[in-house]
């Protein structure tokens, strides 16, 4: 219980310190202004994922697909009760 309270107190102090830091808006202003002009999209998050970071999102999809194929193959390879030693 003492460890949990100590860890919670540390996280609370970190969160309060981060809350008092000034917010830098240069990146969000850049994407907000370029989203409609360059990509013709009104939803900034979708424009970032599809147009500005399209290749990165494609590779993330490929990695998830390979992981899914691996899990599928592992599930197919489960030994039957008669094959266990």
N, CA and C atoms as an extended XYZ file, in Angstrom:
255
Properties=species:S:1:pos:R:3:atomname:S:1:resname:S:1:resid:I:1 pbc="F F F"
N         0.837       -1.194        0.000 N   UNK     1
C         0.000        0.000        0.000 CA  UNK     1
C         0.876        1.250        0.000 C   UNK     1
N         1.981        1.207        0.751 N   UNK     2
C         2.874        2.366        0.812 CA  UNK     2
C         3.504        2.641       -0.552 C   UNK     2
N         3.865        1.570       -1.266 N   UNK     3
C         4.458        1.744       -2.598 CA  UNK     3
C         3.446        2.366       -3.548 C   UNK     3
N         2.197        1.890       -3.488 N   UNK     4
C         1.152        2.429       -4.359 CA  UNK     4
C         0.881        3.902       -4.053 C   UNK     4
N         0.803        4.249       -2.783 N   UNK     5
C         0.592        5.656       -2.417 CA  UNK     5
C         1.771        6.528       -2.833 C   UNK     5
N         2.974        6.026       -2.643 N   UNK     6
C         4.157        6.781       -3.047 CA  UNK     6
C         4.202        7.007       -4.550 C   UNK     6
N         3.917        5.956       -5.301 N   UNK     7
C         3.905        6.076       -6.753 CA  UNK     7
C         2.797        7.027       -7.213 C   UNK     7
N         1.630        6.938       -6.596 N   UNK     8
C         0.536        7.844       -6.937 CA  UNK     8
C         0.878        9.293       -6.636 C   UNK     8
N         1.564        9.521       -5.517 N   UNK     9
C         1.987       10.878       -5.157 CA  UNK     9
C         3.003       11.422       -6.157 C   UNK     9
N         3.944       10.591       -6.561 N   UNK    10
C         4.942       11.021       -7.550 CA  UNK    10
C         4.268       11.364       -8.875 C   UNK    10
N         3.341       10.522       -9.337 N   UNK    11
C         2.642       10.797      -10.586 CA  UNK    11
C         1.782       12.056      -10.497 C   UNK    11
N         1.192       12.279       -9.336 N   UNK    12
C         0.400       13.496       -9.135 CA  UNK    12
C         1.288       14.734       -9.218 C   UNK    12
N         2.459       14.665       -8.610 N   UNK    13
C         3.385       15.809       -8.654 CA  UNK    13
C         3.875       16.057      -10.079 C   UNK    13
N         4.153       14.995      -10.823 N   UNK    14
C         4.582       15.153      -12.218 CA  UNK    14
C         3.457       15.767      -13.051 C   UNK    14
N         2.241       15.297      -12.859 N   UNK    15
C         1.102       15.828      -13.615 CA  UNK    15
C         0.880       17.308      -13.309 C   UNK    15
N         0.998       17.699      -12.059 N   UNK    16
C         0.844       19.110      -11.712 CA  UNK    16
C         1.954       19.964      -12.307 C   UNK    16
N         3.174       19.437      -12.349 N   UNK    17
C         4.287       20.182      -12.939 CA  UNK    17
C         4.075       20.345      -14.442 C   UNK    17
N         3.631       19.308      -15.107 N   UNK    18
C         3.386       19.385      -16.552 CA  UNK    18
C         2.248       20.351      -16.845 C   UNK    18
N         1.271       20.388      -15.969 N   UNK    19
C         0.122       21.278      -16.160 CA  UNK    19
C         0.544       22.749      -16.144 C   UNK    19
N         1.596       23.085      -15.438 N   UNK    20
C         2.032       24.481      -15.325 CA  UNK    20
C         3.012       24.894      -16.412 C   UNK    20
N         3.438       23.959      -17.265 N   UNK    21
C         4.350       24.305      -18.351 CA  UNK    21
C         3.592       25.074      -19.428 C   UNK    21
N         4.250       26.034      -20.085 N   UNK    22
C         3.569       26.758      -21.175 CA  UNK    22
C         3.324       25.821      -22.366 C   UNK    22
N         2.225       26.062      -23.054 N   UNK    23
C         1.835       25.215      -24.182 CA  UNK    23
C         2.396       25.814      -25.464 C   UNK    23
N         3.128       24.999      -26.207 N   UNK    24
C         3.673       25.413      -27.509 CA  UNK    24
C         2.679       24.988      -28.589 C   UNK    24
N         2.187       25.937      -29.367 N   UNK    25
C         1.138       25.630      -30.349 CA  UNK    25
C         1.620       25.719      -31.791 C   UNK    25
N         2.920       25.796      -32.020 N   UNK    26
C         3.415       25.946      -33.395 CA  UNK    26
C         3.048       24.753      -34.262 C   UNK    26
N         3.178       23.552      -33.733 N   UNK    27
C         2.878       22.361      -34.526 CA  UNK    27
C         1.391       22.262      -34.831 C   UNK    27
N         0.549       22.470      -33.834 N   UNK    28
C        -0.889       22.383      -34.083 CA  UNK    28
C        -1.367       23.501      -35.007 C   UNK    28
N        -0.776       24.678      -34.896 N   UNK    29
C        -1.128       25.766      -35.817 CA  UNK    29
C        -0.733       25.428      -37.254 C   UNK    29
N         0.448       24.808      -37.428 N   UNK    30
C         0.902       24.421      -38.764 CA  UNK    30
C        -0.072       23.437      -39.399 C   UNK    30
N        -0.385       22.346      -38.683 N   UNK    31
C        -1.275       21.339      -39.244 CA  UNK    31
C        -2.693       21.874      -39.407 C   UNK    31
N        -3.132       22.723      -38.501 N   UNK    32
C        -4.463       23.296      -38.623 CA  UNK    32
C        -4.613       24.176      -39.852 C   UNK    32
N        -3.564       24.928      -40.187 N   UNK    33
C        -3.643       25.811      -41.348 CA  UNK    33
C        -3.428       25.062      -42.658 C   UNK    33
N        -2.628       24.013      -42.635 N   UNK    34
C        -2.319       23.277      -43.869 CA  UNK    34
C        -3.325       22.178      -44.192 C   UNK    34
N        -4.123       21.748      -43.216 N   UNK    35
C        -5.020       20.604      -43.429 CA  UNK    35
C        -6.006       20.853      -44.564 C   UNK    35
N        -6.653       21.989      -44.560 N   UNK    36
C        -7.649       22.248      -45.599 CA  UNK    36
C        -7.009       22.754      -46.881 C   UNK    36
N        -5.966       23.584      -46.752 N   UNK    37
C        -5.348       24.158      -47.946 CA  UNK    37
C        -4.641       23.123      -48.807 C   UNK    37
N        -3.886       22.241      -48.206 N   UNK    38
C        -3.101       21.287      -48.982 CA  UNK    38
C        -3.796       19.944      -49.183 C   UNK    38
N        -4.587       19.501      -48.210 N   UNK    39
C        -5.177       18.165      -48.302 CA  UNK    39
C        -6.687       18.202      -48.520 C   UNK    39
N        -7.277       19.373      -48.493 N   UNK    40
C        -8.719       19.543      -48.703 CA  UNK    40
C        -9.551       18.740      -47.705 C   UNK    40
N        -9.073       18.671      -46.454 N   UNK    41
C        -9.808       17.951      -45.425 CA  UNK    41
C       -10.113       18.851      -44.246 C   UNK    41
N       -11.289       18.703      -43.676 N   UNK    42
C       -11.678       19.529      -42.536 CA  UNK    42
C       -11.342       18.873      -41.202 C   UNK    42
N       -11.179       17.550      -41.181 N   UNK    43
C       -10.826       16.847      -39.958 CA  UNK    43
C        -9.306       16.749      -39.907 C   UNK    43
N        -8.685       17.530      -39.031 N   UNK    44
C        -7.227       17.645      -38.996 CA  UNK    44
C        -6.570       16.315      -38.638 C   UNK    44
N        -7.155       15.559      -37.712 N   UNK    45
C        -6.556       14.283      -37.307 CA  UNK    45
C        -6.532       13.311      -38.480 C   UNK    45
N        -7.632       13.212      -39.214 N   UNK    46
C        -7.658       12.316      -40.379 CA  UNK    46
C        -6.675       12.756      -41.452 C   UNK    46
N        -6.555       14.049      -41.664 N   UNK    47
C        -5.625       14.557      -42.667 CA  UNK    47
C        -4.187       14.225      -42.280 C   UNK    47
N        -3.850       14.363      -41.008 N   UNK    48
C        -2.495       14.036      -40.565 CA  UNK    48
C        -2.213       12.561      -40.787 C   UNK    48
N        -3.152       11.688      -40.399 N   UNK    49
C        -2.924       10.245      -40.514 CA  UNK    49
C        -2.899        9.762      -41.960 C   UNK    49
N        -3.747       10.321      -42.801 N   UNK    50
C        -3.873        9.810      -44.165 CA  UNK    50
C        -2.943       10.526      -45.136 C   UNK    50
N        -2.882       11.832      -45.094 N   UNK    51
C        -2.133       12.573      -46.104 CA  UNK    51
C        -0.711       12.921      -45.673 C   UNK    51
N        -0.547       13.483      -44.489 N   UNK    52
C         0.784       13.937      -44.079 CA  UNK    52
C         1.659       12.784      -43.604 C   UNK    52
N         1.069       11.767      -42.999 N   UNK    53
C         1.834       10.630      -42.495 CA  UNK    53
C         1.323        9.335      -43.091 C   UNK    53
N         0.983        9.341      -44.353 N   UNK    54
C         0.377        8.184      -44.998 CA  UNK    54
C         1.272        6.967      -45.037 C   UNK    54
N         2.547        7.146      -45.363 N   UNK    55
C         3.464        6.002      -45.443 CA  UNK    55
C         3.666        5.394      -44.060 C   UNK    55
N         3.789        6.230      -43.045 N   UNK    56
C         3.957        5.729      -41.680 CA  UNK    56
C         2.739        4.917      -41.249 C   UNK    56
N         1.550        5.409      -41.571 N   UNK    57
C         0.327        4.689      -41.225 CA  UNK    57
C         0.242        3.379      -42.006 C   UNK    57
N         0.693        3.375      -43.254 N   UNK    58
C         0.707        2.152      -44.048 CA  UNK    58
C         1.618        1.115      -43.402 C   UNK    58
N         2.805        1.523      -42.958 N   UNK    59
C         3.719        0.578      -42.323 CA  UNK    59
C         3.159        0.061      -41.000 C   UNK    59
N         2.466        0.903      -40.246 N   UNK    60
C         1.840        0.440      -39.009 CA  UNK    60
C         0.783       -0.625      -39.316 C   UNK    60
N         0.031       -0.433      -40.387 N   UNK    61
C        -0.968       -1.410      -40.790 CA  UNK    61
C        -0.308       -2.723      -41.200 C   UNK    61
N         0.821       -2.634      -41.901 N   UNK    62
C         1.551       -3.840      -42.308 CA  UNK    62
C         2.051       -4.599      -41.086 C   UNK    62
N         2.598       -3.879      -40.099 N   UNK    63
C         3.092       -4.533      -38.885 CA  UNK    63
C         1.953       -5.231      -38.147 C   UNK    63
N         0.802       -4.576      -38.014 N   UNK    64
C        -0.339       -5.202      -37.357 CA  UNK    64
C        -0.838       -6.419      -38.131 C   UNK    64
N        -0.797       -6.370      -39.449 N   UNK    65
C        -1.212       -7.512      -40.257 CA  UNK    65
C        -0.268       -8.688      -40.061 C   UNK    65
N         1.033       -8.430      -40.034 N   UNK    66
C         2.001       -9.506      -39.811 CA  UNK    66
C         1.812      -10.110      -38.424 C   UNK    66
N         1.563       -9.279      -37.430 N   UNK    67
C         1.314       -9.795      -36.074 CA  UNK    67
C         0.045      -10.645      -36.048 C   UNK    67
N        -0.993      -10.223      -36.747 N   UNK    68
C        -2.236      -10.998      -36.781 CA  UNK    68
C        -2.020      -12.347      -37.463 C   UNK    68
N        -1.243      -12.369      -38.537 N   UNK    69
C        -0.939      -13.637      -39.206 CA  UNK    69
C        -0.159      -14.548      -38.273 C   UNK    69
N         0.791      -13.988      -37.520 N   UNK    70
C         1.551      -14.781      -36.565 CA  UNK    70
C         0.677      -15.373      -35.479 C   UNK    70
N        -0.238      -14.594      -34.928 N   UNK    71
C        -1.147      -15.090      -33.894 CA  UNK    71
C        -2.055      -16.170      -34.467 C   UNK    71
N        -2.540      -15.973      -35.675 N   UNK    72
C        -3.388      -16.970      -36.321 CA  UNK    72
C        -2.644      -18.293      -36.485 C   UNK    72
N        -1.399      -18.212      -36.947 N   UNK    73
C        -0.608      -19.433      -37.120 CA  UNK    73
C        -0.299      -20.100      -35.790 C   UNK    73
N        -0.043      -19.338      -34.748 N   UNK    74
C         0.195      -19.928      -33.435 CA  UNK    74
C        -1.054      -20.633      -32.906 C   UNK    74
N        -2.205      -20.050      -33.142 N   UNK    75
C        -3.445      -20.690      -32.706 CA  UNK    75
C        -3.716      -21.982      -33.485 C   UNK    75
N        -3.350      -22.016      -34.747 N   UNK    76
C        -3.536      -23.227      -35.554 CA  UNK    76
C        -2.582      -24.336      -35.144 C   UNK    76
N        -1.427      -23.986      -34.563 N   UNK    77
C        -0.403      -24.972      -34.229 CA  UNK    77
C        -0.562      -25.562      -32.835 C   UNK    77
N        -1.637      -25.240      -32.149 N   UNK    78
C        -1.833      -25.819      -30.799 CA  UNK    78
C        -1.843      -27.327      -30.889 C   UNK    78
N        -1.154      -27.951      -29.960 N   UNK    79
C        -1.098      -29.408      -29.954 CA  UNK    79
C        -2.398      -30.001      -29.465 C   UNK    79
N        -2.756      -31.139      -30.026 N   UNK    80
C        -3.944      -31.855      -29.571 CA  UNK    80
C        -3.597      -32.571      -28.277 C   UNK    80
N        -4.562      -32.900      -27.450 N   UNK    81
C        -4.257      -33.586      -26.180 CA  UNK    81
C        -3.495      -34.884      -26.355 C   UNK    81
N        -3.693      -35.597      -27.463 N   UNK    82
C        -2.977      -36.857      -27.674 CA  UNK    82
C        -1.513      -36.638      -28.040 C   UNK    82
N        -1.148      -35.440      -28.529 N   UNK    83
C         0.229      -35.163      -28.924 CA  UNK    83
C         1.086      -34.652      -27.766 C   UNK    83
N         0.487      -34.277      -26.662 N   UNK    84
C         1.248      -33.762      -25.522 CA  UNK    84
C         1.957      -34.908      -24.826 C   UNK    84
N         3.095      -34.632      -24.225 N   UNK    85
C         3.829      -35.662      -23.495 CA  UNK    85
C         3.626      -35.524      -22.014 C   UNK    85
